[in-house]
């Protein structure tokens, strides 16, 4: 995420925007309906760690 969206602050992204950013990744090939809140929280948490 940090590599694909270096200008985006992961702390300011809501889950709707995060879901859209994830689905727009070139390597995204999962089922969008499986990306619930817990999955998005995990992605956002790792993105925050990656940005630090």
CHARMM internal coordinates of N, CA and C (Angstrom, degrees):
IC EDIT
DIST 1 N 1 CA 1.4429
DIST 1 CA 1 C 1.5251
ANGL 1 N 1 CA 1 C 110.27
DIST 1 C 2 N 1.3221
ANGL 1 CA 1 C 2 N 117.24
DIHE 1 N 1 CA 1 C 2 N -45.57
DIST 2 N 2 CA 1.4634
ANGL 1 C 2 N 2 CA 120.06
DIHE 1 CA 1 C 2 N 2 CA -179.65
DIST 2 CA 2 C 1.5249
ANGL 2 N 2 CA 2 C 110.91
DIHE 1 C 2 N 2 CA 2 C -61.36
DIST 2 C 3 N 1.3087
ANGL 2 CA 2 C 3 N 116.14
DIHE 2 N 2 CA 2 C 3 N -36.84
DIST 3 N 3 CA 1.4638
ANGL 2 C 3 N 3 CA 120.79
DIHE 2 CA 2 C 3 N 3 CA -179.86
DIST 3 CA 3 C 1.5340
ANGL 3 N 3 CA 3 C 111.25
DIHE 2 C 3 N 3 CA 3 C -71.06
DIST 3 C 4 N 1.3137
ANGL 3 CA 3 C 4 N 116.34
DIHE 3 N 3 CA 3 C 4 N -39.33
DIST 4 N 4 CA 1.4669
ANGL 3 C 4 N 4 CA 120.68
DIHE 3 CA 3 C 4 N 4 CA -177.75
DIST 4 CA 4 C 1.5215
ANGL 4 N 4 CA 4 C 113.19
DIHE 3 C 4 N 4 CA 4 C -80.60
DIST 4 C 5 N 1.3390
ANGL 4 CA 4 C 5 N 116.09
DIHE 4 N 4 CA 4 C 5 N -25.96
DIST 5 N 5 CA 1.4697
ANGL 4 C 5 N 5 CA 120.51
DIHE 4 CA 4 C 5 N 5 CA -176.35
DIST 5 CA 5 C 1.5254
ANGL 5 N 5 CA 5 C 110.26
DIHE 4 C 5 N 5 CA 5 C -135.62
DIST 5 C 6 N 1.3302
ANGL 5 CA 5 C 6 N 117.79
DIHE 5 N 5 CA 5 C 6 N 63.94
DIST 6 N 6 CA 1.4636
ANGL 5 C 6 N 6 CA 120.69
DIHE 5 CA 5 C 6 N 6 CA -175.77
DIST 6 CA 6 C 1.5286
ANGL 6 N 6 CA 6 C 114.22
DIHE 5 C 6 N 6 CA 6 C -65.87
DIST 6 C 7 N 1.3279
ANGL 6 CA 6 C 7 N 117.43
DIHE 6 N 6 CA 6 C 7 N -21.27
DIST 7 N 7 CA 1.4596
ANGL 6 C 7 N 7 CA 121.19
DIHE 6 CA 6 C 7 N 7 CA -178.35
DIST 7 CA 7 C 1.5246
ANGL 7 N 7 CA 7 C 113.36
DIHE 6 C 7 N 7 CA 7 C -91.48
DIST 7 C 8 N 1.3315
ANGL 7 CA 7 C 8 N 117.81
DIHE 7 N 7 CA 7 C 8 N 1.90
DIST 8 N 8 CA 1.4604
ANGL 7 C 8 N 8 CA 121.93
DIHE 7 CA 7 C 8 N 8 CA -177.87
DIST 8 CA 8 C 1.5234
ANGL 8 N 8 CA 8 C 109.48
DIHE 7 C 8 N 8 CA 8 C -103.65
DIST 8 C 9 N 1.3398
ANGL 8 CA 8 C 9 N 116.40
DIHE 8 N 8 CA 8 C 9 N 129.92
DIST 9 N 9 CA 1.4594
ANGL 8 C 9 N 9 CA 122.11
DIHE 8 CA 8 C 9 N 9 CA 176.60
DIST 9 CA 9 C 1.5285
ANGL 9 N 9 CA 9 C 107.89
DIHE 8 C 9 N 9 CA 9 C -83.60
DIST 9 C 10 N 1.3361
ANGL 9 CA 9 C 10 N 118.24
DIHE 9 N 9 CA 9 C 10 N 115.25
DIST 10 N 10 CA 1.4638
ANGL 9 C 10 N 10 CA 120.09
DIHE 9 CA 9 C 10 N 10 CA -176.78
DIST 10 CA 10 C 1.5294
ANGL 10 N 10 CA 10 C 113.57
DIHE 9 C 10 N 10 CA 10 C -62.54
DIST 10 C 11 N 1.3228
ANGL 10 CA 10 C 11 N 117.26
DIHE 10 N 10 CA 10 C 11 N -21.78
DIST 11 N 11 CA 1.4631
ANGL 10 C 11 N 11 CA 120.17
DIHE 10 CA 10 C 11 N 11 CA 178.69
DIST 11 CA 11 C 1.5260
ANGL 11 N 11 CA 11 C 112.42
DIHE 10 C 11 N 11 CA 11 C -75.54
DIST 11 C 12 N 1.3239
ANGL 11 CA 11 C 12 N 117.09
DIHE 11 N 11 CA 11 C 12 N -17.56
DIST 12 N 12 CA 1.4648
ANGL 11 C 12 N 12 CA 120.21
DIHE 11 CA 11 C 12 N 12 CA -177.13
DIST 12 CA 12 C 1.5291
ANGL 12 N 12 CA 12 C 113.23
DIHE 11 C 12 N 12 CA 12 C -101.85
DIST 12 C 13 N 1.3262
ANGL 12 CA 12 C 13 N 116.94
DIHE 12 N 12 CA 12 C 13 N 3.47
DIST 13 N 13 CA 1.4658
ANGL 12 C 13 N 13 CA 120.93
DIHE 12 CA 12 C 13 N 13 CA -175.57
DIST 13 CA 13 C 1.5306
ANGL 13 N 13 CA 13 C 110.59
DIHE 12 C 13 N 13 CA 13 C -93.15
DIST 13 C 14 N 1.3378
ANGL 13 CA 13 C 14 N 116.21
DIHE 13 N 13 CA 13 C 14 N 125.87
DIST 14 N 14 CA 1.4651
ANGL 13 C 14 N 14 CA 118.79
DIHE 13 CA 13 C 14 N 14 CA 174.84
DIST 14 CA 14 C 1.5303
ANGL 14 N 14 CA 14 C 108.95
DIHE 13 C 14 N 14 CA 14 C -82.89
DIST 14 C 15 N 1.3208
ANGL 14 CA 14 C 15 N 116.45
DIHE 14 N 14 CA 14 C 15 N 169.22
DIST 15 N 15 CA 1.4629
ANGL 14 C 15 N 15 CA 120.27
DIHE 14 CA 14 C 15 N 15 CA -174.00
DIST 15 CA 15 C 1.5276
ANGL 15 N 15 CA 15 C 113.20
DIHE 14 C 15 N 15 CA 15 C -65.68
DIST 15 C 16 N 1.3062
ANGL 15 CA 15 C 16 N 118.11
DIHE 15 N 15 CA 15 C 16 N -31.70
DIST 16 N 16 CA 1.4687
ANGL 15 C 16 N 16 CA 120.47
DIHE 15 CA 15 C 16 N 16 CA 178.49
DIST 16 CA 16 C 1.5289
ANGL 16 N 16 CA 16 C 109.54
DIHE 15 C 16 N 16 CA 16 C -65.17
DIST 16 C 17 N 1.3284
ANGL 16 CA 16 C 17 N 116.28
DIHE 16 N 16 CA 16 C 17 N -47.23
DIST 17 N 17 CA 1.4664
ANGL 16 C 17 N 17 CA 119.98
DIHE 16 CA 16 C 17 N 17 CA 179.08
DIST 17 CA 17 C 1.5254
ANGL 17 N 17 CA 17 C 110.35
DIHE 16 C 17 N 17 CA 17 C -66.53
DIST 17 C 18 N 1.3399
ANGL 17 CA 17 C 18 N 117.27
DIHE 17 N 17 CA 17 C 18 N -41.38
DIST 18 N 18 CA 1.4624
ANGL 17 C 18 N 18 CA 121.00
DIHE 17 CA 17 C 18 N 18 CA 179.58
DIST 18 CA 18 C 1.5239
ANGL 18 N 18 CA 18 C 110.35
DIHE 17 C 18 N 18 CA 18 C -59.98
DIST 18 C 19 N 1.3073
ANGL 18 CA 18 C 19 N 116.91
DIHE 18 N 18 CA 18 C 19 N -44.64
DIST 19 N 19 CA 1.4720
ANGL 18 C 19 N 19 CA 121.13
DIHE 18 CA 18 C 19 N 19 CA 178.93
DIST 19 CA 19 C 1.5311
ANGL 19 N 19 CA 19 C 110.26
DIHE 18 C 19 N 19 CA 19 C -58.80
DIST 19 C 20 N 1.3247
ANGL 19 CA 19 C 20 N 116.41
DIHE 19 N 19 CA 19 C 20 N -43.71
DIST 20 N 20 CA 1.4657
ANGL 19 C 20 N 20 CA 120.44
DIHE 19 CA 19 C 20 N 20 CA 179.36
DIST 20 CA 20 C 1.5239
ANGL 20 N 20 CA 20 C 111.65
DIHE 19 C 20 N 20 CA 20 C -65.54
DIST 20 C 21 N 1.3315
ANGL 20 CA 20 C 21 N 117.15
DIHE 20 N 20 CA 20 C 21 N -39.57
DIST 21 N 21 CA 1.4647
ANGL 20 C 21 N 21 CA 120.92
DIHE 20 CA 20 C 21 N 21 CA 178.41
DIST 21 CA 21 C 1.5264
ANGL 21 N 21 CA 21 C 110.87
DIHE 20 C 21 N 21 CA 21 C -64.71
DIST 21 C 22 N 1.3269
ANGL 21 CA 21 C 22 N 116.16
DIHE 21 N 21 CA 21 C 22 N -41.80
DIST 22 N 22 CA 1.4694
ANGL 21 C 22 N 22 CA 120.39
DIHE 21 CA 21 C 22 N 22 CA 179.72
DIST 22 CA 22 C 1.5271
ANGL 22 N 22 CA 22 C 110.16
DIHE 21 C 22 N 22 CA 22 C -64.47
DIST 22 C 23 N 1.3158
ANGL 22 CA 22 C 23 N 116.71
DIHE 22 N 22 CA 22 C 23 N -46.55
DIST 23 N 23 CA 1.4644
ANGL 22 C 23 N 23 CA 119.80
DIHE 22 CA 22 C 23 N 23 CA -178.53
DIST 23 CA 23 C 1.5260
ANGL 23 N 23 CA 23 C 112.23
DIHE 22 C 23 N 23 CA 23 C -65.52
DIST 23 C 24 N 1.3249
ANGL 23 CA 23 C 24 N 117.66
DIHE 23 N 23 CA 23 C 24 N -23.41
DIST 24 N 24 CA 1.4626
ANGL 23 C 24 N 24 CA 121.44
DIHE 23 CA 23 C 24 N 24 CA 179.60
DIST 24 CA 24 C 1.5290
ANGL 24 N 24 CA 24 C 112.65
DIHE 23 C 24 N 24 CA 24 C -84.04
DIST 24 C 25 N 1.3301
ANGL 24 CA 24 C 25 N 117.50
DIHE 24 N 24 CA 24 C 25 N -7.44
DIST 25 N 25 CA 1.4646
ANGL 24 C 25 N 25 CA 120.00
DIHE 24 CA 24 C 25 N 25 CA 178.80
DIST 25 CA 25 C 1.5257
ANGL 25 N 25 CA 25 C 109.67
DIHE 24 C 25 N 25 CA 25 C -62.47
DIST 25 C 26 N 1.3243
ANGL 25 CA 25 C 26 N 117.50
DIHE 25 N 25 CA 25 C 26 N 140.43
DIST 26 N 26 CA 1.4690
ANGL 25 C 26 N 26 CA 120.61
DIHE 25 CA 25 C 26 N 26 CA -177.14
DIST 26 CA 26 C 1.5312
ANGL 26 N 26 CA 26 C 113.85
DIHE 25 C 26 N 26 CA 26 C -59.36
DIST 26 C 27 N 1.3122
ANGL 26 CA 26 C 27 N 117.99
DIHE 26 N 26 CA 26 C 27 N -32.09
DIST 27 N 27 CA 1.4690
ANGL 26 C 27 N 27 CA 121.07
DIHE 26 CA 26 C 27 N 27 CA -177.65
DIST 27 CA 27 C 1.5270
ANGL 27 N 27 CA 27 C 113.78
DIHE 26 C 27 N 27 CA 27 C -94.50
DIST 27 C 28 N 1.3323
ANGL 27 CA 27 C 28 N 117.67
DIHE 27 N 27 CA 27 C 28 N 5.27
DIST 28 N 28 CA 1.4644
ANGL 27 C 28 N 28 CA 119.71
DIHE 27 CA 27 C 28 N 28 CA -179.71
DIST 28 CA 28 C 1.5217
ANGL 28 N 28 CA 28 C 109.57
DIHE 27 C 28 N 28 CA 28 C -68.89
DIST 28 C 29 N 1.3271
ANGL 28 CA 28 C 29 N 115.97
DIHE 28 N 28 CA 28 C 29 N 121.14
DIST 29 N 29 CA 1.4670
ANGL 28 C 29 N 29 CA 119.69
DIHE 28 CA 28 C 29 N 29 CA -179.80
DIST 29 CA 29 C 1.5203
ANGL 29 N 29 CA 29 C 112.00
DIHE 28 C 29 N 29 CA 29 C -141.68
DIST 29 C 30 N 1.3201
ANGL 29 CA 29 C 30 N 116.60
DIHE 29 N 29 CA 29 C 30 N 27.04
DIST 30 N 30 CA 1.4566
ANGL 29 C 30 N 30 CA 120.99
DIHE 29 CA 29 C 30 N 30 CA -179.71
DIST 30 CA 30 C 1.5274
ANGL 30 N 30 CA 30 C 109.19
DIHE 29 C 30 N 30 CA 30 C -99.92
DIST 30 C 31 N 1.2985
ANGL 30 CA 30 C 31 N 115.93
DIHE 30 N 30 CA 30 C 31 N 178.64
DIST 31 N 31 CA 1.4622
ANGL 30 C 31 N 31 CA 122.24
DIHE 30 CA 30 C 31 N 31 CA 178.58
DIST 31 CA 31 C 1.5347
ANGL 31 N 31 CA 31 C 108.04
DIHE 30 C 31 N 31 CA 31 C -84.54
DIST 31 C 32 N 1.3325
ANGL 31 CA 31 C 32 N 118.59
DIHE 31 N 31 CA 31 C 32 N 117.28
DIST 32 N 32 CA 1.4674
ANGL 31 C 32 N 32 CA 121.06
DIHE 31 CA 31 C 32 N 32 CA -176.78
DIST 32 CA 32 C 1.5280
ANGL 32 N 32 CA 32 C 114.26
DIHE 31 C 32 N 32 CA 32 C -55.48
DIST 32 C 33 N 1.3098
ANGL 32 CA 32 C 33 N 117.31
DIHE 32 N 32 CA 32 C 33 N -32.33
DIST 33 N 33 CA 1.4610
ANGL 32 C 33 N 33 CA 120.81
DIHE 32 CA 32 C 33 N 33 CA -178.21
DIST 33 CA 33 C 1.5297
ANGL 33 N 33 CA 33 C 112.67
DIHE 32 C 33 N 33 CA 33 C -67.10
DIST 33 C 34 N 1.3225
ANGL 33 CA 33 C 34 N 117.53
DIHE 33 N 33 CA 33 C 34 N -16.34
DIST 34 N 34 CA 1.4641
ANGL 33 C 34 N 34 CA 120.87
DIHE 33 CA 33 C 34 N 34 CA -178.89
DIST 34 CA 34 C 1.5224
ANGL 34 N 34 CA 34 C 112.18
DIHE 33 C 34 N 34 CA 34 C -84.15
DIST 34 C 35 N 1.3154
ANGL 34 CA 34 C 35 N 117.95
DIHE 34 N 34 CA 34 C 35 N -5.26
DIST 35 N 35 CA 1.4615
ANGL 34 C 35 N 35 CA 122.21
DIHE 34 CA 34 C 35 N 35 CA -177.37
DIST 35 CA 35 C 1.5088
ANGL 35 N 35 CA 35 C 112.45
DIHE 34 C 35 N 35 CA 35 C -88.59
DIST 35 C 36 N 1.3158
ANGL 35 CA 35 C 36 N 116.45
DIHE 35 N 35 CA 35 C 36 N 71.43
DIST 36 N 36 CA 1.4546
ANGL 35 C 36 N 36 CA 120.81
DIHE 35 CA 35 C 36 N 36 CA 179.85
DIST 36 CA 36 C 1.5192
ANGL 36 N 36 CA 36 C 112.15
DIHE 35 C 36 N 36 CA 36 C -76.75
DIST 36 C 37 N 1.3180
ANGL 36 CA 36 C 37 N 114.78
DIHE 36 N 36 CA 36 C 37 N -176.17
DIST 37 N 37 CA 1.4627
ANGL 36 C 37 N 37 CA 121.31
DIHE 36 CA 36 C 37 N 37 CA -175.92
DIST 37 CA 37 C 1.5267
ANGL 37 N 37 CA 37 C 112.87
DIHE 36 C 37 N 37 CA 37 C -59.74
DIST 37 C 38 N 1.3201
ANGL 37 CA 37 C 38 N 117.77
DIHE 37 N 37 CA 37 C 38 N -40.61
DIST 38 N 38 CA 1.4707
ANGL 37 C 38 N 38 CA 120.51
DIHE 37 CA 37 C 38 N 38 CA -179.43
DIST 38 CA 38 C 1.5287
ANGL 38 N 38 CA 38 C 111.31
DIHE 37 C 38 N 38 CA 38 C -64.68
DIST 38 C 39 N 1.3111
ANGL 38 CA 38 C 39 N 116.84
DIHE 38 N 38 CA 38 C 39 N -39.97
DIST 39 N 39 CA 1.4679
ANGL 38 C 39 N 39 CA 120.87
DIHE 38 CA 38 C 39 N 39 CA 178.21
DIST 39 CA 39 C 1.5270
ANGL 39 N 39 CA 39 C 109.62
DIHE 38 C 39 N 39 CA 39 C -65.61
DIST 39 C 40 N 1.3212
ANGL 39 CA 39 C 40 N 116.68
DIHE 39 N 39 CA 39 C 40 N -43.90
DIST 40 N 40 CA 1.4633
ANGL 39 C 40 N 40 CA 120.57
DIHE 39 CA 39 C 40 N 40 CA 179.63
DIST 40 CA 40 C 1.5275
ANGL 40 N 40 CA 40 C 111.24
DIHE 39 C 40 N 40 CA 40 C -64.93
DIST 40 C 41 N 1.3346
ANGL 40 CA 40 C 41 N 117.35
DIHE 40 N 40 CA 40 C 41 N -37.89
DIST 41 N 41 CA 1.4702
ANGL 40 C 41 N 41 CA 120.83
DIHE 40 CA 40 C 41 N 41 CA 175.96
DIST 41 CA 41 C 1.5220
ANGL 41 N 41 CA 41 C 110.47
DIHE 40 C 41 N 41 CA 41 C -60.62
DIST 41 C 42 N 1.3236
ANGL 41 CA 41 C 42 N 116.83
DIHE 41 N 41 CA 41 C 42 N -43.13
DIST 42 N 42 CA 1.4660
ANGL 41 C 42 N 42 CA 121.17
DIHE 41 CA 41 C 42 N 42 CA 179.91
DIST 42 CA 42 C 1.5283
ANGL 42 N 42 CA 42 C 110.61
DIHE 41 C 42 N 42 CA 42 C -64.42
DIST 42 C 43 N 1.3211
ANGL 42 CA 42 C 43 N 116.55
DIHE 42 N 42 CA 42 C 43 N -43.63
DIST 43 N 43 CA 1.4677
ANGL 42 C 43 N 43 CA 120.57
DIHE 42 CA 42 C 43 N 43 CA 178.76
DIST 43 CA 43 C 1.5248
ANGL 43 N 43 CA 43 C 109.98
DIHE 42 C 43 N 43 CA 43 C -61.88
DIST 43 C 44 N 1.3247
ANGL 43 CA 43 C 44 N 116.12
DIHE 43 N 43 CA 43 C 44 N -46.31
DIST 44 N 44 CA 1.4601
ANGL 43 C 44 N 44 CA 120.06
DIHE 43 CA 43 C 44 N 44 CA -178.80
DIST 44 CA 44 C 1.5324
ANGL 44 N 44 CA 44 C 110.74
DIHE 43 C 44 N 44 CA 44 C -63.93
DIST 44 C 45 N 1.3259
ANGL 44 CA 44 C 45 N 117.27
DIHE 44 N 44 CA 44 C 45 N -40.46
DIST 45 N 45 CA 1.4588
ANGL 44 C 45 N 45 CA 120.97
DIHE 44 CA 44 C 45 N 45 CA 178.54
DIST 45 CA 45 C 1.5188
ANGL 45 N 45 CA 45 C 112.07
DIHE 44 C 45 N 45 CA 45 C -61.14
DIST 45 C 46 N 1.3244
ANGL 45 CA 45 C 46 N 116.61
DIHE 45 N 45 CA 45 C 46 N -44.50
DIST 46 N 46 CA 1.4695
ANGL 45 C 46 N 46 CA 120.40
DIHE 45 CA 45 C 46 N 46 CA 177.98
DIST 46 CA 46 C 1.5240
ANGL 46 N 46 CA 46 C 111.41
DIHE 45 C 46 N 46 CA 46 C -66.59
DIST 46 C 47 N 1.3100
ANGL 46 CA 46 C 47 N 116.68
DIHE 46 N 46 CA 46 C 47 N -36.88
DIST 47 N 47 CA 1.4586
ANGL 46 C 47 N 47 CA 121.17
DIHE 46 CA 46 C 47 N 47 CA 178.60
DIST 47 CA 47 C 1.5339
ANGL 47 N 47 CA 47 C 110.11
DIHE 46 C 47 N 47 CA 47 C -64.13
DIST 47 C 48 N 1.3299
ANGL 47 CA 47 C 48 N 116.77
DIHE 47 N 47 CA 47 C 48 N -41.25
DIST 48 N 48 CA 1.4668
ANGL 47 C 48 N 48 CA 121.31
DIHE 47 CA 47 C 48 N 48 CA 178.04
DIST 48 CA 48 C 1.5275
ANGL 48 N 48 CA 48 C 109.93
DIHE 47 C 48 N 48 CA 48 C -63.14
DIST 48 C 49 N 1.3355
ANGL 48 CA 48 C 49 N 116.76
DIHE 48 N 48 CA 48 C 49 N -44.80
DIST 49 N 49 CA 1.4714
ANGL 48 C 49 N 49 CA 120.73
DIHE 48 CA 48 C 49 N 49 CA 177.24
DIST 49 CA 49 C 1.5219
ANGL 49 N 49 CA 49 C 110.80
DIHE 48 C 49 N 49 CA 49 C -60.39
DIST 49 C 50 N 1.3205
ANGL 49 CA 49 C 50 N 115.99
DIHE 49 N 49 CA 49 C 50 N -43.50
DIST 50 N 50 CA 1.4596
ANGL 49 C 50 N 50 CA 122.09
DIHE 49 CA 49 C 50 N 50 CA -179.29
DIST 50 CA 50 C 1.5302
ANGL 50 N 50 CA 50 C 111.26
DIHE 49 C 50 N 50 CA 50 C -62.17
DIST 50 C 51 N 1.3251
ANGL 50 CA 50 C 51 N 116.49
DIHE 50 N 50 CA 50 C 51 N -35.07
DIST 51 N 51 CA 1.4605
ANGL 50 C 51 N 51 CA 121.50
DIHE 50 CA 50 C 51 N 51 CA -177.49
DIST 51 CA 51 C 1.5291
ANGL 51 N 51 CA 51 C 112.12
DIHE 50 C 51 N 51 CA 51 C -75.38
DIST 51 C 52 N 1.3243
ANGL 51 CA 51 C 52 N 117.14
DIHE 51 N 51 CA 51 C 52 N -22.26
DIST 52 N 52 CA 1.4817
ANGL 51 C 52 N 52 CA 120.38
DIHE 51 CA 51 C 52 N 52 CA -178.40
DIST 52 CA 52 C 1.4726
ANGL 52 N 52 CA 52 C 113.87
DIHE 51 C 52 N 52 CA 52 C -76.89
END
COOR INIT
IC SEED 1 N 1 CA 1 C
IC BUILD
